[in-house]
Amino acid sequence: MRGLIIGAVLSGIFVIAAVLSFLWTPYDILTLDVGNKLKNPNAANWLGTDHFGRDILSMIMMGARTSIAVALVAVGIGMVLGVPLGLWAAARRGHFIDEFIMRGNDLIFAFPSLVIAILITAVFGASAVNAIIAIGIFNIPVFARLTRGGALSLWERDFILAARVSGKSAARISVEHILPNLANLLIVQGTIQFSLGILAEAALSYIGLGAQPPTASWGRMLADAQTLVSIAPHTALIPGGAIVLTVLGLNLMGDGLRDLLDPRIRVGRS
């Protein structure tokens, strides 16, 4: 429970910062002040300024919006497409449909998300939208496999057999009985994939394949600061710390939710 609380607090801080950035930031990140560049944290700029004189706190707030938006939509793509595929494969276990879906998942897993992002970028150009597509595509087989594995164990349960005897179709059983019993599992996995999505977005932006200027991104901030570490370490430590704390918070929250929602763990601790 302690890990869940710590994770929720850390994650909540960055979610609040992202939401607040729609309404207010200390400074406009599009306004350059080269005469005020590379300032250490001070009363006017709480987290200092970057090589263009932009306020780093404002950049972190705007970057939180970018990271959360990219990760949230990418995870949504994975769930919306992957969960139905997993349910369909489980309902048709041993059938051609099941084999086709699983081998398609294997094909996607054969290419790391970064490689997929490079391929998509080569065709459509670097942007946050293409980063979302790349991360989302990689999330599809994750949720499909998870859903199929959980559904297969449920299809042998007595209440599912009773539903089949009552004349319900496989699709109706999947929606009314299988999916609700997988909700806890999907919530936990969604939290974990959300943290991985933020990390992936930062990595893609770092190598220039994610959000493009003037859109703020933590990965882009790290890339810009890599040659300034010796003279202005705060320009790299602050966005790097934001990435670490956000991913750590989401992972702690995911582990805490798993412990809270999994009845087998609760029984083992009681």
CORGIUR-V845856 format. One record per pair of residues at least 12 apart in sequence whose ideal C-beta (glycine too) atoms are under 6 Angstrom apart, sorted by the first residue. I is the first residue (numbers start at 1). J is the second residue. D is the distance in Angstrom with one decimal. If there is no record, write none. Layout:
[[I J D] [I J D]]
//
This chain:
[[3 252 4.5] [3 255 5.7] [3 256 4.7] [4 253 5.9] [4 256 2.5] [6 252 5.5] [7 249 4.7] [7 252 3.0] [7 253 3.2] [7 256 5.8] [8 253 5.4] [10 245 5.4] [10 249 2.8] [11 249 4.1] [11 250 5.4] [11 253 5.7] [14 64 4.8] [14 246 4.9] [17 61 4.7] [17 64 4.7] [18 64 4.0] [18 65 4.2] [18 68 4.9] [21 61 4.1] [21 62 5.2] [21 65 5.0] [25 58 4.0] [25 61 5.3] [26 55 5.4] [26 57 5.6] [26 58 5.2] [27 55 3.9] [27 58 4.8] [29 54 5.4] [29 58 5.1] [29 59 5.6] [29 62 5.6] [29 216 5.7] [30 214 5.6] [32 52 4.8] [32 53 5.8] [33 53 3.4] [34 53 5.2] [36 49 5.6] [36 53 4.2] [37 49 5.9] [37 51 5.5] [37 53 4.3] [38 232 4.3] [47 238 5.3] [48 234 4.8] [50 235 5.4] [56 238 5.6] [59 216 5.0] [60 242 5.5] [62 216 3.6] [63 216 4.4] [63 217 5.4] [63 218 4.4] [66 211 5.1] [66 215 6.0] [66 217 5.1] [67 198 4.7] [67 201 5.3] [67 218 5.9] [70 128 5.8] [70 131 5.8] [70 132 5.3] [70 201 4.3] [71 194 5.2] [71 197 3.1] [71 198 4.6] [73 132 5.0] [74 132 5.1] [74 135 3.7] [74 136 4.2] [74 139 6.0] [74 197 4.8] [75 139 5.9] [75 190 5.7] [75 193 5.0] [75 194 5.2] [75 197 5.6] [77 136 3.1] [78 136 5.7] [78 139 2.5] [78 140 5.2] [78 143 4.9] [79 143 5.4] [81 140 4.9] [82 140 4.4] [82 143 3.0] [82 144 4.1] [83 143 5.4] [83 147 5.0] [85 101 5.3] [85 144 4.4] [86 144 4.2] [86 147 2.7] [86 148 4.1] [87 147 5.8] [87 151 5.8] [87 174 4.3] [89 101 4.3] [89 148 4.7] [90 148 4.7] [90 151 3.4] [90 152 5.1] [91 170 4.1] [91 174 5.5] [105 141 3.6] [105 144 5.5] [105 145 6.0] [108 141 4.9] [109 141 5.7] [113 134 6.0] [113 138 3.9] [113 200 5.8] [116 134 4.9] [116 137 5.8] [117 134 3.7] [117 204 5.4] [117 209 5.3] [120 133 5.9] [120 134 5.2] [121 209 4.9] [126 209 4.9] [128 211 4.2] [131 201 5.8] [131 204 4.8] [131 210 4.4] [135 197 5.3] [135 200 5.0] [139 193 5.6] [146 189 5.5] [150 182 4.8] [150 185 5.4] [151 178 5.0] [154 178 5.4] [154 181 5.7] [163 177 5.7] [184 261 3.9] [188 254 5.5] [188 257 5.0] [188 258 4.6] [191 250 5.8] [191 253 5.7] [191 254 3.8] [192 254 4.5] [194 250 5.7] [195 247 4.7] [195 250 3.5] [195 251 5.3] [198 246 5.7] [199 247 5.5] [202 218 5.0] [202 219 3.7] [202 243 5.2] [205 217 4.0] [205 219 3.1] [205 220 4.6] [206 219 3.9] [206 222 5.5] [206 223 4.8] [218 239 4.5] [218 242 5.6] [218 243 5.3] [221 239 3.9] [222 239 5.3] [222 240 6.0]]
//
